[in-house]
């Protein structure tokens, strides 16, 4: 969904009395990478709170590899973005005894969670 539409819908929700929105979706952390010019979730979040009267924005379901340092800093330092992280970890379980799978993803996920926390 394009940013202008998100802002329009968020403002409609504010007009209807809503105080919080949840930004969610499949591959949310990769939002805007297919746009020309490319955009990032951080840009979406910042513009959403700058151009709407929404009191709180909750970012949901962002894969560990998409939690950039910039996004982590934004969530940590913005009073209007909920200090909440729904991070799907389905594929971060590490080695499987039946088939060797690198432990790198599990270690990467653990490090991201430490940074987010």
C-alpha positions in Angstrom: 0.0 0.0 0.0 1.4 3.4 -0.9 2.2 5.9 1.8 -0.4 8.5 0.8 -3.1 5.9 1.2 -1.8 4.8 4.6 -1.9 8.4 5.8 -5.4 9.0 4.4 -6.7 5.9 6.1 -5.0 6.8 9.4 -6.5 10.3 9.3 -9.9 8.8 8.6 -9.5 6.6 11.7 -8.4 9.6 13.8 -11.6 11.4 12.7 -13.6 8.4 13.7 -12.1 8.5 17.2 -9.3 5.9 17.0 -6.1 6.6 18.9 -3.9 3.8 17.9 -3.1 2.0 14.6 -1.2 -1.2 14.0 1.0 -1.3 10.9 1.0 -5.0 9.9 1.2 -7.3 6.9 3.2 -10.0 5.2 6.8 -8.9 4.8 6.0 -5.5 6.4 9.7 -4.9 7.0 10.3 -5.0 3.3 7.6 -2.4 2.6 8.6 0.1 -0.1 11.6 -1.8 -1.5 9.7 -2.4 -4.7 8.8 1.3 -5.2 10.6 3.7 -7.4 12.3 5.4 -5.6 12.7 2.8 -2.9 11.3 3.6 0.6 11.7 1.9 4.0 9.5 1.1 6.9 11.2 3.7 9.0 10.1 6.4 6.4 6.6 5.0 6.4 6.4 5.1 10.2 7.9 8.6 10.5 5.6 10.1 7.9 2.6 8.4 9.4 3.2 10.0 12.8 4.2 13.4 11.3 1.2 13.7 9.0 -1.6 12.2 11.2 -3.0 12.9 14.6 -2.8 9.2 15.6 -1.5 9.0 19.2 0.2 5.6 19.0 1.6 3.5 16.1 2.3 -0.2 16.7 4.6 -2.0 14.2 3.7 -5.7 14.0 5.3 -8.7 12.4 8.6 -7.5 11.2 11.1 -10.3 10.4 14.4 -10.2 12.4 16.5 -9.4 9.3 14.3 -6.3 8.6 14.9 -4.7 12.0 17.6 -2.2 10.9 19.5 -0.2 13.4 17.5 2.9 12.2 14.2 1.1 12.8 15.3 0.0 16.2 16.4 3.5 17.1 13.1 5.0 15.8 11.0 2.6 18.0 13.2 3.2 21.0 13.2 7.0 20.8 9.7 7.9 19.4 7.0 8.5 22.1 4.3 7.8 19.5 5.6 4.4 18.4 4.7 1.6 20.8 7.6 -0.1 22.5 6.4 -3.4 21.1 8.0 -5.9 18.8 6.2 -8.8 17.3 9.0 -10.7 15.7 8.2 -14.0 13.9 10.9 -16.6 14.6 9.7 -19.7 12.8 12.9 -20.3 10.9 15.4 -19.3 13.6 15.6 -22.6 15.5 19.1 -23.5 14.5 20.5 -27.0 13.7 18.0 -29.8 13.0 19.4 -33.3 13.9 17.9 -34.9 10.8 19.4 -32.4 8.4 22.2 -30.0 9.1 21.1 -26.4 9.0 23.6 -23.7 9.9 23.4 -22.2 13.4 24.0 -18.7 12.0 20.3 -17.9 11.6 19.6 -18.7 15.2 22.6 -16.6 16.4 21.5 -13.8 14.1 18.0 -13.8 15.4 19.2 -13.9 19.0 21.4 -10.8 18.4 18.5 -8.9 16.8 16.2 -9.7 19.7 18.9 -8.4 22.1 19.2 -5.2 20.1 15.4 -4.7 19.9 14.9 -5.5 23.6 
